[in-house]
């Protein structure tokens, strides 16, 4: 009677076991005790070849023109310009030099956004509350 109901254990997230072992420091204890047992294995880079190996995609098409980096995105933070033409010239040049050191890309002075034509620091107007006396 019990042979019809086999107990099958299913791991929903098998990749998370390695993270669980790492967080509970089991991996660290194993490395100290048995150095040859635990070794690092890095995952392969995720690209379209995974789909072809899984049988989901037959032909992988590579783009003719690769993605380009948009430098303009670095000049804005939450829609507000980090730096603009309204800033002092020395501040702009220091920002561009720091940007070049951090990213390695040379950004020209002409790519700096123009000065905003609205007051960004103007407080919002509040609606006037009317007190109703009964």
Backbone as JSON Lines, residues from 0, in Angstrom:
{"i":0,"aa":"X","n":[0.79,-1.19,0.0],"ca":[0.0,0.0,0.0],"c":[0.84,1.27,0.0]}
{"i":1,"aa":"X","n":[1.94,1.31,0.69],"ca":[2.78,2.49,0.78],"c":[3.67,2.67,-0.44]}
{"i":2,"aa":"X","n":[3.76,1.66,-1.29],"ca":[4.61,1.77,-2.47],"c":[4.03,2.74,-3.49]}
{"i":3,"aa":"X","n":[2.72,2.99,-3.44],"ca":[2.11,3.94,-4.38],"c":[2.44,5.39,-4.04]}
{"i":4,"aa":"X","n":[2.73,5.65,-2.78],"ca":[3.01,7.01,-2.35],"c":[4.5,7.13,-2.03]}
{"i":5,"aa":"X","n":[5.27,7.44,-3.06],"ca":[6.71,7.59,-2.86],"c":[7.01,9.0,-2.37]}
{"i":6,"aa":"X","n":[7.9,9.09,-1.44],"ca":[8.3,10.39,-0.92],"c":[9.38,10.97,-1.84]}
{"i":7,"aa":"X","n":[9.04,12.05,-2.52],"ca":[9.98,12.71,-3.43],"c":[10.29,14.09,-2.88]}
{"i":8,"aa":"X","n":[11.55,14.35,-2.67],"ca":[11.97,15.66,-2.18],"c":[12.35,16.52,-3.38]}
{"i":9,"aa":"X","n":[11.76,17.68,-3.48],"ca":[12.04,18.58,-4.59],"c":[12.66,19.86,-4.04]}
{"i":10,"aa":"X","n":[13.8,20.22,-4.58],"ca":[14.44,21.47,-4.21],"c":[13.98,22.53,-5.21]}
{"i":11,"aa":"X","n":[13.32,23.54,-4.71],"ca":[12.8,24.58,-5.6],"c":[13.93,25.49,-6.07]}
{"i":12,"aa":"X","n":[14.83,25.87,-5.19],"ca":[15.94,26.75,-5.52],"c":[17.26,26.05,-5.23]}
{"i":13,"aa":"X","n":[17.74,25.17,-6.1],"ca":[18.95,24.42,-5.79],"c":[20.2,25.28,-5.74]}
{"i":14,"aa":"X","n":[20.2,26.41,-6.43],"ca":[21.39,27.26,-6.41],"c":[21.55,27.99,-5.09]}
{"i":15,"aa":"X","n":[20.51,28.1,-4.32],"ca":[20.59,28.8,-3.06],"c":[21.23,27.97,-1.96]}
{"i":16,"aa":"X","n":[21.38,26.67,-2.17],"ca":[22.02,25.83,-1.16],"c":[23.46,26.25,-0.92]}
{"i":17,"aa":"X","n":[24.18,26.58,-1.99],"ca":[25.56,27.02,-1.82],"c":[25.63,28.3,-1.0]}
{"i":18,"aa":"X","n":[24.68,29.2,-1.24],"ca":[24.65,30.44,-0.46],"c":[24.29,30.15,1.0]}
{"i":19,"aa":"X","n":[23.41,29.2,1.23],"ca":[23.04,28.82,2.59],"c":[24.25,28.22,3.32]}
{"i":20,"aa":"X","n":[25.0,27.38,2.65],"ca":[26.2,26.8,3.25],"c":[27.23,27.88,3.55]}
{"i":21,"aa":"X","n":[27.33,28.86,2.67],"ca":[28.31,29.94,2.86],"c":[27.9,30.82,4.05]}
{"i":22,"aa":"X","n":[26.62,31.17,4.14],"ca":[26.16,32.05,5.21],"c":[26.21,31.39,6.58]}
{"i":23,"aa":"X","n":[26.01,30.09,6.65],"ca":[26.09,29.39,7.93],"c":[27.51,28.99,8.28]}
{"i":24,"aa":"X","n":[28.45,29.39,7.46],"ca":[29.89,29.18,7.66],"c":[30.3,27.72,7.65]}
{"i":25,"aa":"X","n":[29.47,26.88,7.03],"ca":[29.84,25.48,6.87],"c":[31.01,25.37,5.9]}
{"i":26,"aa":"X","n":[30.98,26.2,4.86],"ca":[32.06,26.18,3.86],"c":[33.38,26.56,4.5]}
{"i":27,"aa":"X","n":[33.36,27.56,5.38],"ca":[34.6,27.99,6.04],"c":[35.16,26.88,6.93]}
{"i":28,"aa":"X","n":[34.28,26.19,7.64],"ca":[34.72,25.09,8.5],"c":[35.28,23.94,7.68]}
{"i":29,"aa":"X","n":[34.65,23.65,6.53],"ca":[35.15,22.58,5.67],"c":[36.51,22.93,5.06]}
{"i":30,"aa":"X","n":[36.68,24.2,4.69],"ca":[37.97,24.61,4.11],"c":[39.1,24.49,5.13]}
{"i":31,"aa":"X","n":[38.81,24.81,6.38],"ca":[39.85,24.71,7.41],"c":[40.19,23.25,7.69]}
{"i":32,"aa":"X","n":[39.18,22.41,7.74],"ca":[39.4,21.02,8.11],"c":[39.89,20.18,6.93]}
{"i":33,"aa":"X","n":[39.26,20.37,5.75],"ca":[39.6,19.61,4.54],"c":[39.85,20.59,3.4]}
{"i":34,"aa":"X","n":[41.07,21.07,3.23],"ca":[41.33,22.11,2.23],"c":[41.09,21.64,0.79]}
{"i":35,"aa":"X","n":[41.24,20.37,0.49],"ca":[41.05,19.89,-0.87],"c":[39.6,19.6,-1.22]}
{"i":36,"aa":"X","n":[38.71,19.6,-0.23],"ca":[37.32,19.23,-0.46],"c":[36.5,20.37,-1.08]}
{"i":37,"aa":"X","n":[36.65,21.55,-0.54],"ca":[35.86,22.69,-1.03],"c":[36.69,23.51,-2.0]}
{"i":38,"aa":"X","n":[36.15,23.73,-3.17],"ca":[36.84,24.57,-4.15],"c":[35.85,25.55,-4.75]}
{"i":39,"aa":"X","n":[36.37,26.67,-5.22],"ca":[35.51,27.72,-5.78],"c":[35.18,27.4,-7.23]}
{"i":40,"aa":"X","n":[33.94,27.67,-7.57],"ca":[33.5,27.49,-8.95],"c":[32.65,28.7,-9.31]}
{"i":41,"aa":"X","n":[33.05,29.39,-10.36],"ca":[32.34,30.59,-10.79],"c":[31.36,30.23,-11.89]}
{"i":42,"aa":"X","n":[30.23,30.89,-11.9],"ca":[29.22,30.65,-12.93],"c":[29.66,31.26,-14.25]}
{"i":43,"aa":"X","n":[29.19,30.66,-15.33],"ca":[29.51,31.2,-16.65],"c":[28.72,32.47,-16.88]}
{"i":44,"aa":"X","n":[29.22,33.25,-17.82],"ca":[28.54,34.49,-18.16],"c":[27.2,34.16,-18.83]}
{"i":45,"aa":"X","n":[26.16,34.83,-18.41],"ca":[24.83,34.57,-18.92],"c":[24.66,35.27,-20.27]}
{"i":46,"aa":"X","n":[24.42,34.48,-21.31],"ca":[24.18,35.03,-22.64],"c":[23.19,34.12,-23.37]}
{"i":47,"aa":"X","n":[23.01,34.36,-24.64],"ca":[22.0,33.63,-25.41],"c":[22.36,32.16,-25.64]}
{"i":48,"aa":"X","n":[23.6,31.79,-25.43],"ca":[23.98,30.39,-25.64],"c":[23.29,29.46,-24.63]}
{"i":49,"aa":"X","n":[22.91,29.98,-23.45],"ca":[22.16,29.19,-22.49],"c":[20.83,28.73,-23.09]}
{"i":50,"aa":"X","n":[20.18,29.63,-23.83],"ca":[18.89,29.28,-24.42],"c":[19.03,28.19,-25.46]}
{"i":51,"aa":"X","n":[20.12,28.2,-26.23],"ca":[20.3,27.16,-27.24],"c":[20.64,25.83,-26.59]}
{"i":52,"aa":"X","n":[21.39,25.84,-25.47],"ca":[21.71,24.6,-24.77],"c":[20.48,24.0,-24.1]}
{"i":53,"aa":"X","n":[19.55,24.84,-23.71],"ca":[18.32,24.35,-23.09],"c":[17.3,23.91,-24.13]}
{"i":54,"aa":"X","n":[17.57,24.15,-25.39],"ca":[16.66,23.75,-26.45],"c":[15.52,24.72,-26.66]}
{"i":55,"aa":"X","n":[15.61,25.92,-26.1],"ca":[14.55,26.9,-26.26],"c":[14.75,27.76,-27.5]}
{"i":56,"aa":"X","n":[15.99,27.91,-27.91],"ca":[16.3,28.76,-29.06],"c":[17.22,27.99,-29.98]}
{"i":57,"aa":"X","n":[16.9,27.97,-31.26],"ca":[17.72,27.22,-32.22],"c":[18.91,28.04,-32.71]}
{"i":58,"aa":"X","n":[18.64,29.27,-33.13],"ca":[19.68,30.08,-33.74],"c":[19.91,31.34,-32.9]}
{"i":59,"aa":"X","n":[21.16,31.61,-32.57],"ca":[21.5,32.79,-31.78],"c":[21.97,33.87,-32.75]}
{"i":60,"aa":"X","n":[21.32,35.02,-32.7],"ca":[21.66,36.14,-33.59],"c":[22.4,37.19,-32.78]}
{"i":61,"aa":"X","n":[23.58,37.56,-33.23],"ca":[24.36,38.59,-32.55],"c":[24.05,39.95,-33.18]}
{"i":62,"aa":"X","n":[23.98,41.01,-32.38],"ca":[23.64,42.33,-32.93],"c":[24.78,42.87,-33.8]}
{"i":63,"aa":"X","n":[24.4,43.61,-34.83],"ca":[25.42,44.18,-35.72],"c":[26.09,45.39,-35.08]}
{"i":64,"aa":"X","n":[25.34,46.19,-34.34],"ca":[25.93,47.33,-33.64],"c":[25.74,47.14,-32.13]}
{"i":65,"aa":"X","n":[26.82,47.01,-31.37],"ca":[26.7,46.77,-29.93],"c":[26.15,48.01,-29.21]}
{"i":66,"aa":"X","n":[25.77,47.81,-27.96],"ca":[25.22,48.9,-27.16],"c":[26.28,49.96,-26.9]}
{"i":67,"aa":"X","n":[25.87,51.21,-26.93],"ca":[26.77,52.33,-26.68],"c":[26.49,52.89,-25.28]}
{"i":68,"aa":"X","n":[27.53,53.39,-24.65],"ca":[27.38,54.01,-23.34],"c":[26.84,55.42,-23.51]}
{"i":69,"aa":"X","n":[25.81,55.75,-22.72],"ca":[25.26,57.1,-22.76],"c":[25.88,57.9,-21.63]}
{"i":70,"aa":"X","n":[26.71,58.87,-21.98],"ca":[27.37,59.68,-20.97],"c":[26.41,60.68,-20.33]}
{"i":71,"aa":"X","n":[25.32,61.01,-21.03],"ca":[24.39,62.0,-20.52],"c":[23.71,61.53,-19.24]}
{"i":72,"aa":"X","n":[23.57,60.21,-19.06],"ca":[22.92,59.68,-17.87],"c":[23.71,60.0,-16.6]}
{"i":73,"aa":"X","n":[25.02,60.17,-16.72],"ca":[25.85,60.46,-15.55],"c":[25.68,61.9,-15.08]}
{"i":74,"aa":"X","n":[25.13,62.76,-15.94],"ca":[24.96,64.16,-15.58],"c":[23.65,64.42,-14.86]}
{"i":75,"aa":"X","n":[22.79,63.4,-14.72],"ca":[21.5,63.59,-14.07],"c":[21.33,62.58,-12.95]}
{"i":76,"aa":"X","n":[20.72,63.02,-11.85],"ca":[20.43,62.16,-10.71],"c":[18.97,62.42,-10.33]}
{"i":77,"aa":"X","n":[18.12,61.42,-10.49],"ca":[16.68,61.53,-10.23],"c":[16.05,62.66,-11.03]}
{"i":78,"aa":"X","n":[16.5,62.86,-12.25],"ca":[15.93,63.88,-13.12],"c":[16.51,65.27,-12.94]}
{"i":79,"aa":"X","n":[17.33,65.47,-11.93],"ca":[17.94,66.77,-11.69],"c":[19.38,66.75,-12.18]}
{"i":80,"aa":"X","n":[19.84,67.82,-12.81],"ca":[21.22,67.84,-13.31],"c":[22.21,67.91,-12.15]}
{"i":81,"aa":"X","n":[23.24,67.07,-12.22],"ca":[24.3,67.09,-11.22],"c":[25.15,68.34,-11.42]}
{"i":82,"aa":"X","n":[25.39,68.65,-12.66],"ca":[26.2,69.81,-13.02],"c":[25.6,70.4,-14.29]}
{"i":83,"aa":"X","n":[25.7,71.7,-14.45],"ca":[25.13,72.34,-15.64],"c":[25.96,73.57,-15.98]}
{"i":84,"aa":"X","n":[25.54,74.27,-17.02],"ca":[26.24,75.48,-17.45],"c":[26.12,76.59,-16.41]}
{"i":85,"aa":"X","n":[25.16,76.49,-15.5],"ca":[24.98,77.52,-14.48],"c":[26.09,77.48,-13.43]}
{"i":86,"aa":"X","n":[26.8,76.36,-13.33],"ca":[27.87,76.23,-12.35],"c":[29.11,76.99,-12.82]}
{"i":87,"aa":"X","n":[30.01,77.2,-11.86],"ca":[31.26,77.9,-12.15],"c":[32.11,77.05,-13.1]}
{"i":88,"aa":"X","n":[32.91,77.71,-13.92],"ca":[33.73,77.01,-14.91],"c":[34.73,76.05,-14.26]}
{"i":89,"aa":"X","n":[35.3,76.47,-13.15],"ca":[36.27,75.61,-12.45],"c":[35.58,74.35,-11.9]}
{"i":90,"aa":"X","n":[34.36,74.5,-11.41],"ca":[33.6,73.36,-10.89],"c":[33.3,72.37,-12.01]}
{"i":91,"aa":"X","n":[32.93,72.89,-13.18],"ca":[32.63,72.02,-14.32],"c":[33.87,71.26,-14.75]}
{"i":92,"aa":"X","n":[35.0,71.95,-14.85],"ca":[36.24,71.28,-15.28],"c":[36.7,70.25,-14.26]}
{"i":93,"aa":"X","n":[36.55,70.54,-12.96],"ca":[36.91,69.56,-11.93],"c":[36.01,68.33,-12.0]}
{"i":94,"aa":"X","n":[34.71,68.56,-12.26],"ca":[33.78,67.44,-12.38],"c":[34.15,66.55,-13.57]}
{"i":95,"aa":"X","n":[34.46,67.17,-14.71],"ca":[34.82,66.4,-15.9],"c":[36.12,65.62,-15.69]}
{"i":96,"aa":"X","n":[37.07,66.23,-14.98],"ca":[38.34,65.54,-14.7],"c":[38.12,64.35,-13.76]}
{"i":97,"aa":"X","n":[37.28,64.55,-12.74],"ca":[36.97,63.46,-11.82],"c":[36.2,62.35,-12.53]}
{"i":98,"aa":"X","n":[35.29,62.71,-13.43],"ca":[34.54,61.73,-14.2],"c":[35.48,60.91,-15.07]}
{"i":99,"aa":"X","n":[36.48,61.56,-15.66],"ca":[37.45,60.85,-16.51],"c":[38.29,59.89,-15.67]}
{"i":100,"aa":"X","n":[38.67,60.29,-14.46],"ca":[39.47,59.42,-13.6],"c":[38.67,58.21,-13.13]}
{"i":101,"aa":"X","n":[37.38,58.4,-12.83],"ca":[36.56,57.31,-12.32],"c":[36.18,56.31,-13.4]}
{"i":102,"aa":"X","n":[35.82,56.8,-14.59],"ca":[35.31,55.92,-15.63],"c":[36.33,55.6,-16.72]}
{"i":103,"aa":"X","n":[37.3,56.48,-16.92],"ca":[38.27,56.27,-17.99],"c":[37.82,56.82,-19.32]}
{"i":104,"aa":"X","n":[36.64,57.43,-19.38],"ca":[36.12,58.0,-20.62],"c":[36.34,59.5,-20.62]}
{"i":105,"aa":"X","n":[36.74,60.02,-21.77],"ca":[36.94,61.45,-21.92],"c":[35.64,62.08,-22.38]}
{"i":106,"aa":"X","n":[35.09,62.98,-21.57],"ca":[33.85,63.67,-21.9],"c":[34.19,65.12,-22.21]}
{"i":107,"aa":"X","n":[33.69,65.6,-23.34],"ca":[34.01,66.96,-23.75],"c":[33.16,67.97,-22.99]}
{"i":108,"aa":"X","n":[33.6,69.21,-23.05],"ca":[32.9,70.3,-22.36],"c":[31.53,70.56,-22.98]}
{"i":109,"aa":"X","n":[31.38,70.27,-24.26],"ca":[30.12,70.54,-24.95],"c":[29.0,69.58,-24.52]}
{"i":110,"aa":"X","n":[29.33,68.49,-23.83],"ca":[28.32,67.52,-23.41],"c":[27.65,67.89,-22.09]}
{"i":111,"aa":"X","n":[28.13,68.95,-21.43],"ca":[27.53,69.39,-20.17],"c":[26.15,69.97,-20.47]}
{"i":112,"aa":"X","n":[25.1,69.57,-19.73],"ca":[23.75,70.06,-20.02],"c":[23.63,71.57,-19.78]}
{"i":113,"aa":"X","n":[22.71,72.21,-20.49],"ca":[22.53,73.66,-20.3],"c":[21.93,73.96,-18.93]}
{"i":114,"aa":"X","n":[21.97,75.23,-18.57],"ca":[21.43,75.65,-17.28],"c":[19.92,75.45,-17.25]}
{"i":115,"aa":"X","n":[19.38,74.99,-16.12],"ca":[17.93,74.79,-16.05],"c":[17.21,76.14,-16.1]}
{"i":116,"aa":"X","n":[16.07,76.15,-16.75],"ca":[15.32,77.41,-16.88],"c":[14.22,77.53,-15.83]}
{"i":117,"aa":"X","n":[14.12,76.57,-14.93],"ca":[13.14,76.64,-13.84],"c":[13.89,76.6,-12.51]}
{"i":118,"aa":"X","n":[13.28,77.14,-11.49],"ca":[13.87,77.13,-10.16],"c":[13.63,75.76,-9.54]}
{"i":119,"aa":"X","n":[14.7,74.99,-9.35],"ca":[14.57,73.63,-8.82],"c":[14.33,73.62,-7.31]}
{"i":120,"aa":"X","n":[14.62,74.73,-6.65],"ca":[14.51,74.77,-5.2],"c":[13.27,75.51,-4.72]}
{"i":121,"aa":"X","n":[12.38,75.83,-5.62],"ca":[11.16,76.55,-5.28],"c":[10.22,75.61,-4.53]}
{"i":122,"aa":"X","n":[9.75,75.98,-3.35],"ca":[8.86,75.08,-2.61],"c":[7.5,74.99,-3.29]}
{"i":123,"aa":"X","n":[6.85,73.87,-3.09],"ca":[5.52,73.67,-3.66],"c":[4.51,74.5,-2.9]}
{"i":124,"aa":"X","n":[3.52,74.96,-3.62],"ca":[2.45,75.73,-2.98],"c":[1.49,74.76,-2.3]}
{"i":125,"aa":"X","n":[1.09,75.12,-1.11],"ca":[0.15,74.29,-0.37],"c":[-1.26,74.84,-0.54]}
{"i":126,"aa":"X","n":[-2.19,73.94,-0.53],"ca":[-3.59,74.36,-0.62],"c":[-4.03,74.94,0.72]}
{"i":127,"aa":"X","n":[-4.81,75.98,0.61],"ca":[-5.29,76.63,1.81],"c":[-6.45,75.83,2.39]}
{"i":128,"aa":"X","n":[-6.38,75.55,3.68],"ca":[-7.44,74.81,4.35],"c":[-8.5,75.79,4.84]}
{"i":129,"aa":"X","n":[-9.72,75.45,4.59],"ca":[-10.83,76.29,5.03],"c":[-11.49,75.6,6.22]}
{"i":130,"aa":"X","n":[-11.56,76.31,7.32],"ca":[-12.21,75.76,8.51],"c":[-13.7,76.05,8.44]}
{"i":131,"aa":"X","n":[-14.49,75.02,8.56],"ca":[-15.94,75.16,8.54],"c":[-16.44,75.16,9.97]}
{"i":132,"aa":"X","n":[-17.12,76.23,10.34],"ca":[-17.65,76.34,11.7],"c":[-19.09,75.85,11.69]}
{"i":133,"aa":"X","n":[-19.44,74.88,12.55],"ca":[-20.82,74.37,12.55],"c":[-21.79,75.29,13.24]}
